């Protein structure tokens, strides 16, 4: 009996615009935050300030996109924050060793290294069957420890102005358009295209039910590894952007993994995977960044900022959960009546 | 157990007729944890011995136990949360806050009031975690992360450095010994035994396992799932609170960075998983957790003795956590495959 019941409820649930409804709260939240910002300081919407804001938000949004791939396929990536830190520190050391290195080479090295970290994360959590929470937690400890061990907590070196251009510079000829916004637009477009491709859809299916996906011929392991590689790539790219406007420190990416996960969850992506859209995840990151900006504008002291952030994150996710569970009750109740 | 080609069906191999009690089940994660602990201990002994250090001495053993007390308490608490299918990322900031509250209240109102205030605070935070997870239906990861942020903001806004003063009599908790063993060992042992009893012998414990295994099935079988998860969170936070009280007694004052410097949030979760409990909940136990904590502190001690760079310790710690969990994961994958084969004939 259950064998017939299960696919039927699945089908009912899929017929609902599930991803749309699950991500509605984040767009409402974003709208409210942006509206409040307008009341607090209308000057925020002047194009140059708005673009500067998006430039600052770009790393987190890119991280959230990467984290989305892993989370929608049913995992976690706790290592992205430390990948950002390592990226910033390693770039500085690279320029220390080879001052004449062209910046694209440095960027390329970082991106490949980021993908390498993702590959290791992916292989350990799939082939060795270690929960990704533990794999990436271990990776985080390893990377943090390694970077501190290497630099003794005080990284040396510098980042060349060329290298920093991507993070803080403007497109030549268009002095109002930051490079970071272009990078972000490209990443966002690529993420959306990827999620609309067969591979992207299969990734979501894997997160929803990996056994079913495997039975229908999906190479589950390969897809999950791909998700981790993409997350590592995104983290390395975020590191390049972060390197553009922060100093070189061994704390550059501290806490970013939790911000990225929070952003993705705010975007309505279910932990455990299988539901939610990448656009909503990126909107979640933008909401978080808007929230940080708003708190700064309102003069909430740096220390209390995290308290307010905590309250709002819980409240936002709670509201999302309430509306989602109400919607979910429809197929559940029909099942119970049967 | 495929029959060897060319041999006739003889008597079954000895291991199969041996009484069940005498057999060690190597697929049992708890057995593996303690085997791993023995292995780590022997390797550490060898390496430290080759370098001319002393490893198996009373003093060193006491050091290992003493240094594992705080993590032990947090990890025991984390076991409740994880078994119930939840987890608690707020323990690190809670510990910091508890050390401060303990020290400040003790300074003005005495020891009993200090401990009571600490445990009250911890219980309330746990209640908050539990209510957010169950009633607001926020995923435990986000809920406890949010509570961690709230506590962090309060800490950073209120305290700039160490505060309060722990009376000398109470510092005895951190430094006194009963026989050769530090008091903290008895504290951890008592909490662990109590936890074992709660998990294995009370209905609350059975409910925690049931809820962690499958919340919906537990609910349909009449378990008050929300209440169970809330209780697990309260117990988790109380254990973290005890760790904070213990650390306050060790440090002699409240320290705003006591919890985060120890990375008690993530490392305690790692210790529980290292101890063979399923991160998804429903399977495992406190005995394994203690093994996991001991592995981490034996490693720590070996590194200290070898004078390994403290930052490099984190590298190895990360690698060991992954490797150890991979070991169990392989075991359970192999076991599942065997069961599947048996089931499909």
Interface residues (C-beta under 8 A of the other chain):
Chain A: X78 X124 X128 X129 X130 X131 X133 X134 X135 X137 X138 X139 X140 X141 X142 X144 X145 X146 X148 X149 X152 X153 X258 X261 X262 X265 X271 X301 X302 X303 X304 X305 X306 X307 X308 X309 X310 X311 X313 X314 X317 X318 X321 X322 X325
Chain B: X132 X136 X137 X138 X139 X141 X142 X143 X145 X146 X147 X148 X149 X150 X152 X153 X154 X155 X156 X157 X266 X269 X270 X273 X279 X280 X309 X311 X312 X313 X314 X315 X316 X317 X318 X319 X321 X322 X325 X326 X329 X330 X332 X333
